[in-house]
């Protein structure tokens, strides 16, 4: 063993003393490196360095699967050249979200005769262009695209319809009421629908009536094994979903393994087809032909009896019960009482699912988490990877120094956890000292005025950061305050995504309604979560995505500095309503923290009274890898010259969305200036600057590219929201 160590040390010394050229690396090492280079860069830049690299860039392992999604530097010329040289090798092509590519560039996809999977979501695609593509792609088995205004199924050629009849997977994003190409897809095994029809459409209701008349032309999905539909808010989308589901009442697929229906807001009455589908899933499992892999239904469509029948035959890998808790029905209790083996469960969403309304809750409709059931869940699901427990309250009742029964300690047993969403009060180990209750149990803390008046900050610990934090140094937490959090960090060291959201939080920028003008009330227990806890989260060194929202206990934001110093690979950061809502009290700490975010690619900041001045954008310009920026601030101000200078410094920024204060004229002037100055060099540039409280904001939101709108502009909890490897 000692000899081996000595040989290893000698080898390291020889490498450091001599110079090693990249040409001396083996082909296997170089191919693994080249996998991280965008495809168009491989062809147009790396491949021109030398003959060896040119040969490697054309290797089948690199050219068979081409993905340009989120490759914002891929302009029309680069993509056309790529498709011209690699067309014969491409088997899978992903252009999702490439909204900046011209129609003529999309036409070049027809060169790829052997492509099997094609994703054109967000691309400019007309009925005629789709027909030409389908006529050329005889091997196509999986297709994703948007159904936009003017789509006409009758414009598809006979060859195009024949290609659709061979499809096994279809993903449609419907921007108008339509069946899309579903009537031609008789061999579908997987159907994914994204209903994004705006209620502002005048012809929405009339189009739905026409679809109802032509319903007989829709196939009966006899081979379907997966059906999912995710809806944007709006009555038209709910009506459209009902039309798609009505077909299932005629003939139920016998091998349905995945049923995922996401309906935001109040769901319509449960269609008869839903009960039929649930019965089919239970009977299919019973017959041994298929095992259910994913299940999600709206709150009023799910009941304990149907859920129990499905679970009795085996636990799916993905379960989403977001907001499904109701009087007499707790999905977690049904899950634990099903007597089935839960070890196959990988992703679970219990957002808003509690055991009942909290007696002293200041936010109407918020429920308390059933901690005992969560403990049983952790014991039964050791392989759980994604868990969402947000939009509930957790108030730790044990006043002793022993915190082994705290929720964080319990979650620390999930060593495989990769993403986690928690309510902010779940990190508190003791109640706030000013939360005094009378004999009737009513709170006298004045929490209804939190955010509306200056708080006394009674019971909030003062945190003094160290001057330097080394990579391996742990933030010291008092044993009485931080032992539970420490157990969570030690037990789940490989967390890559964390959401810490205060119960009752609601973004000031909803999707289809006017901006919220009042701040939501905060849970008094959240006052116990401040800078010290933020600094401790820096122990999650593998963290890539972080969301912090509605944390009134943050005083100066100093803990945020230590957090980003230790989480050096943080790529997405979302901050909303930290500290006082009457004044932004962590400005200086935020500016310093941004200077350490060298790998940050996405940044969303929602905070009232934000001053986006020269100092703010100078600090933000230190984030050289930044791609997307979104700022939402009621009563916030910005300096146009500072924004322009920032865009000049950060060449990779392709999205700048700002919804603040200011006149409509000043916002539009800055928006036009940025587009005029930077669009030529950045083809994917998306700039939206608009007053947050303007009455036409909803219309502006609908014009934002969906990839930006859904992923960053609109605030929402994302942990365990989608089945992994869905598409």
C-alpha positions in Angstrom: 0.0 0.0 0.0 2.8 2.4 0.9 4.5 1.6 -2.4 1.3 2.5 -4.3 1.0 5.8 -2.5 4.7 6.6 -3.3 4.1 5.8 -7.0 1.0 8.0 -7.0 2.9 10.9 -5.4 5.7 10.6 -8.0 3.2 10.6 -10.8 1.6 13.8 -9.5 5.0 15.4 -9.2 5.9 14.5 -12.7 2.7 16.0 -14.0 3.2 19.3 -12.2 6.8 19.6 -13.3 6.2 18.9 -17.0 3.8 20.5 -19.4 0.9 18.4 -20.7 -0.7 19.3 -24.0 -4.4 18.6 -24.5 -3.4 16.4 -27.5 -1.8 14.0 -25.0 -5.2 13.3 -23.4 -6.9 10.0 -24.4 -9.9 10.2 -26.6 -12.2 9.0 -23.8 -11.1 11.9 -21.6 -11.6 14.4 -24.4 -15.0 13.1 -25.3 -16.1 13.5 -21.7 -14.9 17.1 -21.7 -16.6 17.9 -25.0 -20.0 16.7 -23.8 -20.2 19.9 -21.8 -19.6 22.2 -24.8 -22.7 23.5 -26.7 -23.2 21.6 -30.0 -22.8 24.7 -32.2 -19.6 25.6 -30.5 -18.2 22.1 -31.1 -18.8 22.4 -34.8 -17.9 26.1 -35.4 -15.2 26.7 -32.9 -13.6 23.7 -31.1 -13.7 21.5 -34.3 -11.5 24.1 -36.1 -8.6 23.9 -33.6 -6.9 20.8 -35.0 -7.6 17.6 -36.9 -7.9 15.5 -33.7 -10.5 17.7 -32.1 -12.4 17.9 -35.5 -12.6 14.2 -35.6 -13.7 13.9 -32.0 -16.4 16.6 -32.4 -18.0 14.5 -35.1 -18.1 11.4 -32.9 -21.4 9.6 -32.9 -21.8 9.9 -29.1 -21.8 13.7 -29.5 -23.8 14.1 -32.7 -26.6 11.7 -32.1 -28.3 13.8 -29.4 -28.3 17.5 -30.1 -29.8 19.9 -27.5 -29.9 23.6 -28.1 -32.4 24.3 -25.3 -31.2 27.3 -23.3 -28.2 27.7 -25.6 -28.8 31.4 -26.0 -25.8 32.1 -28.1 -27.0 29.8 -30.9 -28.0 32.2 -33.7 -29.7 31.3 -37.0 -26.5 31.0 -39.0 -24.9 28.7 -36.4 -27.9 26.4 -36.2 -28.2 26.2 -40.0 -24.6 25.2 -40.3 -25.0 22.7 -37.5 -28.0 21.1 -39.2 -26.3 21.1 -42.6 -23.2 19.2 -41.4 -24.7 16.8 -38.8 -28.2 16.2 -40.3 -27.5 12.5 -41.1 -26.3 11.7 -37.6 -28.9 13.4 -35.5 -31.4 11.0 -33.8 -32.7 13.3 -31.0 -33.2 17.1 -31.5 -34.2 19.4 -28.7 -35.0 23.0 -29.7 -37.4 23.7 -26.9 -37.5 27.3 -25.8 -35.6 28.5 -28.9 -38.1 31.3 -29.6 -35.5 33.5 -31.3 -34.8 31.1 -34.2 -36.4 32.2 -37.5 -38.9 30.0 -39.4 -36.4 29.4 -42.1 -34.0 27.9 -39.6 -36.7 25.6 -38.2 -37.3 24.4 -41.8 -33.7 23.1 -41.9 -34.7 20.4 -39.4 -36.3 18.6 -42.3 -32.7 17.6 -43.3 -32.5 15.3 -40.2 -34.1 12.2 -41.9 -33.3 9.9 -39.1 -34.5 11.9 -36.1 -36.7 9.9 -33.7 -37.4 12.5 -31.0 -38.0 16.2 -31.9 -38.9 19.0 -29.5 -39.9 22.3 -31.1 -41.8 23.8 -28.1 -41.6 27.5 -28.2 -40.3 27.6 -31.8 -42.1 29.5 -34.7 -44.1 26.7 -36.3 -47.1 27.1 -38.6 -49.3 24.4 -40.0 -47.6 24.5 -43.4 -44.1 24.3 -41.8 -45.2 21.4 -39.6 -46.6 19.6 -42.6 -43.3 19.9 -44.5 -41.3 18.6 -41.5 -43.6 15.6 -40.9 -43.4 14.7 -44.5 -39.6 14.5 -44.4 -39.2 12.8 -41.0 -40.3 9.2 -41.6 -38.6 7.9 -38.5 -40.2 10.3 -36.0 -41.8 8.7 -33.0 -41.8 11.6 -30.5 -42.9 15.2 -31.1 -43.4 18.4 -29.1 -44.6 21.7 -30.5 -46.9 24.7 -29.8 -50.4 25.1 -31.3 -50.7 28.8 -32.0 -53.2 31.1 -33.6 -54.0 30.1 -37.2 -53.3 26.4 -36.8 -55.4 24.3 -39.2 -55.2 20.5 -39.2 -56.6 20.5 -42.7 -53.3 22.0 -44.0 -51.4 18.9 -43.2 -50.5 16.8 -46.1 -51.2 13.1 -46.4 -47.6 12.2 -45.6 -47.7 14.4 -42.6 -50.8 12.8 -41.2 -49.3 9.4 -41.9 -46.3 10.4 -39.8 -48.6 11.5 -37.0 -50.3 8.1 -37.1 -46.9 6.5 -36.2 -46.2 8.8 -33.2 -45.9 7.2 -29.8 -45.3 10.4 -27.8 -46.9 13.8 -28.2 -46.4 17.0 -26.2 -48.7 19.9 -27.2 -48.6 23.4 -25.7 -52.0 24.9 -26.6 -52.1 28.7 -26.9 -55.6 28.5 -28.5 -58.5 26.2 -27.9 -57.8 23.2 -30.1 -57.3 19.5 -30.3 -54.0 20.1 -32.2 -52.8 17.0 -34.0 -54.3 14.6 -31.5 -57.1 13.4 -34.0 -54.4 12.1 -36.3 -52.3 10.3 -33.6 -54.0 6.9 -33.2 -51.0 5.1 -31.9 -50.1 7.4 -29.0 -48.7 5.9 -25.8 -47.9 9.1 -24.1 -49.8 12.4 -24.3 -48.7 15.6 -22.5 -50.8 18.7 -22.7 -49.9 22.2 -21.6 -53.0 24.4 -21.7 -51.9 28.1 -21.9 -55.0 29.7 -23.4 -55.6 33.2 -22.1 -59.0 34.2 -20.8 -58.6 37.4 -22.8 -59.3 35.5 -26.0 -62.6 36.6 -27.5 -63.1 33.4 -29.4 -62.2 31.1 -26.5 -65.7 30.1 -25.5 -66.9 29.8 -29.2 -63.9 27.6 -30.1 -64.6 25.3 -27.2 -68.2 24.8 -28.5 -66.8 23.9 -31.9 -64.4 21.4 -30.3 -67.3 19.8 -28.5 -69.2 19.4 -31.8 -66.2 17.8 -33.4 -65.4 15.6 -30.5 -66.1 12.4 -32.4 -63.0 12.9 -34.5 -60.7 12.4 -31.5 -59.2 8.9 -31.1 -60.0 6.8 -28.0 -56.4 6.6 -26.8 -56.6 2.8 -26.7 -52.8 2.4 -26.4 -52.2 5.3 -23.9 -50.0 4.6 -20.9 -49.4 8.2 -19.8 -51.8 11.2 -19.8 -50.8 14.5 -18.2 -52.2 18.0 -18.5 -50.9 21.1 -16.8 -53.2 24.2 -17.0 -52.6 27.9 -16.7 -55.3 29.7 -14.7 -58.4 30.5 -16.6 -61.9 29.1 -17.3 -61.1 28.4 -21.0 -58.3 26.0 -20.0 -60.5 24.2 -17.5 -63.2 23.8 -20.1 -60.7 22.5 -22.6 -59.4 19.9 -20.2 -62.9 18.7 -19.7 -63.2 18.1 -23.5 -60.0 16.1 -23.6 -61.1 14.0 -20.6 -64.6 13.4 -22.0 -63.1 11.0 -24.6 -62.0 8.6 -21.8 -65.6 8.0 -20.9 -66.1 6.3 -24.2 -63.2 3.9 -23.9 -60.7 3.6 -21.1 -57.1 2.7 -21.9 -56.1 -0.7 -20.3 -52.5 0.1 -19.6 -52.6 3.6 -18.1 -49.7 4.0 -15.7 -49.5 7.8 -15.3 -52.2 10.3 -14.7 -51.0 13.8 -13.9 -53.6 16.6 -13.9 -52.6 20.0 -12.5 -55.5 22.5 -12.3 -54.6 25.8 -10.4 -57.3 27.5 -8.5 -60.8 26.2 -8.2 -61.3 23.0 -10.1 -64.5 22.3 -12.1 -66.8 19.5 -11.1 -65.1 16.1 -11.4 -65.9 14.6 -14.8 -67.2 11.0 -14.9 -64.1 10.0 -16.9 -61.8 10.7 -13.9 -63.5 8.0 -11.7 -63.4 5.7 -14.7 -59.7 6.3 -15.1 -58.9 5.7 -11.5 -60.8 2.4 -11.6 -58.9 1.4 -14.7 -55.6 2.2 -13.1 -56.5 0.1 -10.1 -57.8 -2.8 -12.2 -54.7 -2.7 -14.4 -52.5 -3.0 -11.4 -54.6 -5.8 -10.1 -54.3 -7.7 -13.3 -50.5 -7.5 -13.1 -50.2 -5.8 -16.6 -48.9 -2.5 -15.5 -47.8 -0.6 -12.3 -48.9 2.9 -11.7 -45.9 5.2 -11.9 -47.3 8.7 -11.3 -50.5 10.2 -9.9 -51.8 13.8 -9.4 -55.3 15.1 -9.4 -57.0 18.4 -8.4 -58.2 18.7 -4.8 -61.9 18.1 -5.4 -61.3 15.2 -7.8 -59.4 13.0 -5.3 -60.9 10.9 -2.5 -59.5 8.3 -0.1 -61.4 5.4 -1.6 -60.1 5.7 -5.1 -56.6 6.6 -3.9 -56.6 3.6 -1.6 -57.5 1.3 -4.4 -54.6 2.4 -6.5 -52.1 2.3 -3.6 -53.2 -1.2 -2.6 -51.6 -2.5 -5.8 -48.3 -0.7 -5.3 -46.9 2.7 -4.6 -46.1 5.0 -7.6 -42.7 6.6 -7.9 -44.3 10.1 -8.2 -47.2 11.4 -6.1 -48.4 15.0 -6.1 -51.0 15.8 -3.5 -50.5 19.6 -3.6 -53.4 21.4 -1.8 -55.4 18.1 -1.8 -56.1 18.0 2.0 -59.8 18.4 2.9 -62.1 17.7 5.7 -62.2 14.0 6.3 -59.4 13.3 3.8 -55.7 13.5 4.4 -53.7 12.0 1.5 -50.7 11.3 3.7 -52.8 9.3 6.1 -54.2 7.3 3.2 -50.7 6.7 1.9 -49.4 5.4 5.2 -52.5 3.4 5.9 -52.5 1.6 2.5 -50.3 -1.2 3.8 -48.2 -1.1 0.6 -44.5 -1.0 0.3 -43.5 2.7 0.0 -39.8 2.1 -0.8 -40.4 2.8 -4.6 -41.6 6.3 -3.8 -39.1 8.9 -5.1 -41.0 12.2 -5.4 -43.7 13.4 -3.1 -45.5 16.7 -3.0 -47.5 17.5 0.2 -47.7 21.2 -0.4 -50.5 22.6 1.7 -51.5 19.2 3.1 -51.9 19.4 6.9 -53.9 17.8 9.6 -56.2 20.8 10.1 -56.3 24.5 10.5 -53.9 26.0 13.0 -55.9 27.6 15.9 -53.7 30.7 16.1 -52.9 30.9 12.4 -52.8 34.5 11.1 -53.2 33.4 7.5 -56.6 32.1 6.6 -56.7 28.6 5.2 -53.2 27.6 6.2 -52.9 24.2 7.9 -50.5 22.6 10.4 -48.2 19.9 9.4 -48.8 16.4 10.8 -45.3 15.8 12.1 -46.0 12.3 13.4 -47.1 11.2 9.9 -44.0 12.8 8.4 -41.9 10.7 10.8 -43.7 7.5 9.7 -43.2 8.6 6.1 -39.5 9.0 6.5 -39.2 5.5 8.0 -41.2 4.0 5.2 -39.5 5.9 2.3 -35.8 5.7 2.7 -35.1 6.4 -1.0 -37.2 9.6 -1.2 -35.4 12.0 -3.5 -37.7 15.0 -3.8 -40.0 16.2 -1.0 -42.3 19.3 -0.8 -43.8 20.3 2.6 -44.3 24.0 1.9 -47.5 26.1 2.4 -48.1 24.5 5.9 -47.1 25.4 9.4 -44.8 23.5 11.7 -44.5 24.8 15.3 -42.2 22.7 17.4 -43.8 22.1 20.8 -41.0 20.4 22.7 -39.3 23.0 25.0 -36.5 20.7 26.1 -32.9 20.9 24.8 -33.4 17.5 23.1 -34.3 18.2 19.4 -34.2 14.6 18.1 -37.9 14.7 17.5 -37.8 18.0 15.6 -38.9 17.9 11.9 -35.5 18.8 10.6 -33.9 16.0 12.6 -36.5 13.6 11.1 -35.8 14.8 7.6 -32.0 14.4 8.2 -32.6 10.6 7.9 -33.3 10.9 4.2 -29.7 10.6 2.9 -30.8 10.4 -0.7 -32.7 13.7 -0.7 -31.8 16.0 -3.5 -34.5 18.7 -3.4 -36.6 19.9 -0.4 -39.2 22.6 0.1 -40.0 23.6 3.7 -42.1 26.2 5.5 -39.9 28.9 7.1 -41.3 28.2 10.6 -40.0 24.6 10.3 -36.5 25.8 11.1 -37.6 27.4 14.4 -36.9 25.4 17.5 -38.6 27.7 20.0 -41.6 30.1 19.7 -41.0 33.8 19.5 -40.9 35.4 22.9 -43.5 38.0 22.0 -46.0 35.4 21.0 -47.9 35.4 24.3 -51.2 33.7 24.3 -54.2 34.2 26.6 -56.2 31.5 28.2 -58.5 31.1 25.2 -55.5 30.4 22.9 -55.7 33.6 20.9 -52.4 35.2 20.0 -51.6 38.6 21.4 -48.5 39.1 19.3 -50.0 41.5 16.9 -48.9 39.4 14.0 -51.6 40.7 11.8 -49.6 43.9 11.6 -46.3 42.2 10.7 -44.9 43.9 7.7 -47.2 46.9 8.2 -45.5 48.5 11.1 -42.0 48.4 12.5 -41.5 45.2 14.5 -39.7 45.2 17.9 -37.7 42.1 16.9 -38.2 40.7 20.3 -36.6 37.3 20.6 -34.8 37.4 17.3 -31.1 36.5 17.9 -28.5 38.8 16.7 -26.0 37.2 14.3 -22.4 38.5 14.0 -20.7 36.9 11.0 -17.0 35.9 11.0 -14.7 37.9 8.9 -13.7 34.9 6.8 -15.3 31.5 6.3 -13.1 28.7 5.0 -14.4 26.0 2.8 -14.5 23.3 5.4 -15.5 25.5 8.4 -18.9 24.9 9.9 -21.0 27.8 11.1 -21.3 27.5 14.8 -24.9 27.4 16.0 -25.8 27.5 19.7 -26.9 24.0 20.8 -30.3 25.3 22.0 -31.0 27.0 18.6 -29.3 25.1 15.8 -29.0 21.4 16.7 -32.1 20.4 14.6 -30.8 22.3 11.6 -27.4 20.8 12.0 -28.8 17.3 11.9 -30.7 18.2 8.7 -27.5 19.5 7.0 -25.4 16.5 8.2 -28.1 14.0 7.2 -28.8 15.5 3.7 -25.4 16.8 2.6 -26.2 16.3 -1.1 -29.2 18.6 -1.4 -29.0 20.5 -4.7 -32.3 22.4 -4.4 -33.8 24.0 -1.4 -36.9 26.1 -0.9 -37.6 27.9 2.4 -40.9 29.7 1.9 -42.9 31.4 4.7 -46.5 30.0 5.0 -49.0 32.2 3.4 -46.6 33.9 1.0 -48.1 35.2 -2.2 -46.1 36.8 -4.9 -46.9 40.4 -5.7 -47.1 39.4 -9.4 -49.8 36.8 -10.0 -50.4 35.5 -13.5 -53.8 36.6 -14.7 -54.8 39.1 -12.0 -53.7 42.6 -11.1 -50.6 42.8 -8.9 -51.2 42.3 -5.1 -51.1 45.6 -3.3 -51.0 44.3 0.3 -48.3 42.2 1.9 -49.3 38.8 3.3 -49.2 38.3 7.0 -46.1 36.4 8.3 -46.1 33.4 10.7 -44.7 34.7 14.1 -42.6 31.6 14.3 -40.7 32.6 11.2 -39.2 35.4 13.2 -36.9 32.7 14.7 -35.4 32.1 11.3 -32.8 34.8 10.6 -29.2 35.4 9.5 -27.7 32.7 11.7 -29.9 30.0 10.0 -29.1 31.4 6.5 -25.4 31.2 7.3 -25.7 27.6 8.5 -27.3 26.7 5.2 -23.9 27.3 3.7 -23.1 23.8 4.8 -25.0 22.5 1.8 -22.0 22.8 -0.5 -23.6 21.0 -3.4 -26.5 23.5 -3.5 -27.4 24.7 -7.0 -30.9 26.2 -6.6 -32.0 28.2 -3.6 -35.3 30.0 -2.8 -35.8 32.1 0.3 -39.2 33.8 0.6 -41.1 35.6 3.4 -38.5 35.5 6.2 -39.3 38.4 8.5 -36.5 37.4 10.9 -33.7 38.4 8.6 -32.2 41.5 10.1 -29.2 42.6 8.1 -28.8 39.8 5.6 -25.3 39.0 6.9 -26.1 35.3 6.9 -26.7 35.5 3.2 -23.1 36.5 2.6 -21.7 33.4 4.3 -24.2 31.2 2.6 -23.1 32.2 -0.9 -19.4 32.2 0.1 -19.6 28.5 0.9 -22.1 27.4 -1.8 -19.7 28.3 -4.6 -21.7 26.4 -7.3 -25.0 28.2 -6.7 -26.6 28.7 -10.1 -30.2 29.9 -9.4 -31.1 32.2 -6.5 -34.6 33.5 -5.7 -35.1 36.0 -2.9 -38.5 37.4 -1.9 -39.7 39.5 1.0 -36.8 39.1 3.4 -36.8 41.1 6.6 -38.9 44.3 6.9 -41.4 45.0 4.2 -41.4 48.8 4.8 -37.8 49.2 4.0 -35.1 47.0 2.5 -32.8 46.4 5.4 -30.4 44.0 3.9 -29.3 46.0 0.9 -25.6 46.2 1.8 -25.4 42.5 2.6 -27.1 41.6 -0.7 -24.6 43.8 -2.7 -21.7 42.0 -1.0 -23.2 38.6 -1.5 -23.7 39.1 -5.2 -20.0 39.7 -5.6 -19.4 36.1 -4.5 -22.0 34.6 -6.9 -19.5 33.8 -9.7 -21.5 30.8 -11.0 -25.0 32.4 -10.7 -27.0 32.1 -13.9 -30.5 33.0 -12.7 -31.5 35.6 -10.2 -35.0 36.6 -9.1 -35.5 39.4 -6.5 -38.9 40.4 -5.2 -38.7 43.0 -2.5 -40.8 46.1 -1.8 -38.9 49.5 -1.9 -35.9 48.1 -3.7 -33.6 50.8 -5.0 -32.0 49.4 -8.2 -29.4 52.1 -8.4 -25.8 52.2 -9.7 -24.4 50.3 -6.6 -26.9 47.5 -7.1 -26.2 46.9 -10.7 -22.4 47.3 -10.2 -22.6 44.4 -7.6 -24.8 42.4 -10.0 -22.4 42.9 -12.8 -19.9 40.8 -10.9 -22.1 37.8 -11.7 -20.4 37.2 -15.0 -22.3 34.0 -15.8 -25.7 35.5 -15.3 -28.2 34.7 -18.0 -31.6 35.6 -16.6 -32.7 38.4 -14.3 -36.1 39.2 -12.9 -36.9 42.0 -10.4 -40.3 42.6 -8.9 -40.7 45.5 -6.5 -43.7 47.4 -5.4 -42.7 51.0 -4.8 -39.2 50.1 -6.2 -37.2 52.4 -8.3 -34.5 52.0 -11.0 -31.9 54.1 -12.7 -31.9 53.6 -16.5 -28.2 54.4 -17.0 -27.3 51.8 -14.4 -29.3 49.1 -16.2 -27.7 50.0 -19.5 -24.2 49.8 -18.0 -25.0 46.5 -16.4 -26.1 45.0 -19.8 -22.9 46.3 -21.4 -20.8 44.5 -18.7 -22.7 41.2 -18.6 -22.7 39.9 -22.2 -24.5 36.7 -21.4 -27.6 38.3 -20.0 -30.4 37.5 -22.4 -33.4 38.1 -20.1 -34.1 41.3 -18.2 -37.5 41.5 -16.7 -38.2 44.4 -14.3 -41.6 45.1 -12.8 -41.3 48.1 -10.5 -42.5 51.6 -10.0 -42.1 54.3 -12.5 -44.1 55.8 -15.4 -45.1 53.8 -18.4 -43.1 56.2 -20.6 -39.9 55.7 -18.7 -40.3 51.9 -18.6 -41.0 51.6 -22.4 -38.2 54.0 -23.2 -35.6 51.9 -21.3 -37.0 48.7 -22.8 -36.7 50.0 -26.3 -33.2 51.3 -25.7 -32.0 47.9 -24.4 -33.6 46.1 -27.3 -32.1 48.5 -29.9 -28.6 48.4 -28.4 -28.2 44.7 -27.7 -30.6 42.6 -29.8 -28.2 42.3 -32.8 -25.5 40.7 -30.6 -27.9 38.7 -28.5 -30.6 37.0 -30.7 -32.3 35.5 -27.7 -32.7 38.8 -25.8 -36.0 39.2 -23.9 -36.5 42.6 -22.2 -39.7 43.4 -20.4 -39.8 46.6 -18.2 -43.3 47.6 -17.0 -44.9 49.2 -14.0 -46.0 46.5 -11.6 -49.3 48.1 -10.7 -50.4 49.0 -14.2 -53.8 47.7 -15.3 -52.4 46.2 -18.5 -49.8 44.0 -16.8 -51.7 40.8 -17.4 -51.6 41.4 -21.2 -47.8 42.1 -21.0 -47.2 38.8 -19.1 -49.0 36.8 -21.8 -46.5 38.0 -24.4 -43.5 36.8 -22.5 -41.8 33.6 -23.8 -43.3 30.7 -21.9 -39.9 29.3 -21.0 -39.0 32.5 -19.1 -42.4 33.1 -17.7 -42.8 29.6 -16.2 -39.3 29.1 -15.0 -38.4 32.4 -13.4 -40.7 35.4 -13.9 -43.6 33.9 -12.0 -42.9 32.8 -8.5 -43.9 29.3 -7.5 -42.7 26.3 -5.6 -41.0 23.9 -8.0 -39.8 21.0 -5.8 -41.6 17.8 -6.7 -43.9 19.6 -9.1 -42.9 17.6 -12.2 -42.2 13.9 -12.5 -38.5 13.4 -13.1 -37.5 12.6 -16.7 -41.1 13.4 -17.8 -40.1 14.2 -21.4 
